[in-house]
Amino acid sequence: MFAAVGAFIGLGQLLASQERITARIIVGRCISTAGIATAAGSVLVFVPSLSPVGQIGIAAALASLGTSGLERLFQRIVGGRSEP
């Protein structure tokens, strides 16, 4: 469930951006946001009684906020061009 929410967030961010849409960018954005949203499930370690709606909300927030940072880090590692 978290991965699906993350993938939809990634697609939404891509569609709202001004960058050129390619298959590589679509797949990359879906994978990264799905992974970040899935990792958000670890919040249950700290708050085991959190409701499913709260879990999805935290996963969505982390996927939305975390993708930009993850993309910039990856660009620096592989030597890609960073956005201004």
N, C-alpha and C positions, 0 to 999 in steps of 0.2 A: 504494500500500500504506500509506504514512504517513497519507494523508488518511482512509482507512477506519479505521485504528487510532484516529486522533484523533476521528473522528465517534463511534465506539463509546465512547470515554472520556467524551465530552460527554454522551451519552445516559445513561451510567452515573452520572455526577455529578448529572444532573438527576433521575434516579429516586431517588437517595439523599438528595436535599435535601427540605426541608419546603415549598418554594415551590410555588405553584399552577402546574400544567403547562398551557401553551397552545402552539398551533402556532408562534407567533412565537418563543417561548422555545426550543422544540425546534430549529427551523431555525437560529436565531441561535447556539445552543450548538454545534450540529454544524459550522456554518461556521467559528466561531472556533477550536474545538479542531482541526479538520482543517487549517486554515491554519497554526496554531502547530506541529502535528506535521509538516507538510510542510516548514516552514522549518527544522525540526530536521535535515533531510537535509543542511543546509550543514555539519554536523560533518565530512562527508567531505573538506572543504577542509583541515581541520586534521589529521585522522586518516584518510588514504586507505585504509589497510588494515583498517579496522574491519569486523567481520563483520556480516552482515545482522541477526543477533539483537541485537547491540550497538546497531545503528542504530535498530531498532524500540524497544528499551528506552529509549534517549535520547529518541526522539520521544514515547514514551508519557509519560515523566517530564515533559518540557517542556509537553506538551499538558495534563497534569493540573495542574501547578503554574502554568502561564502563563495559564490561563483566568480565574482569579479576579482577577489583576492587570489583565488586559485589560478585563474587565467593569467594574472600579472606575474605570479610566482613562476608558473610554467614558462611564460615568455622569457623571463630573466634566465631561467635554467638553460633553455635551449638556444638562447641568444636571439630570440625573435624581436621584432620591432614592438616597442611598448607604445600605448596610446598616450597622447599628451594629457 
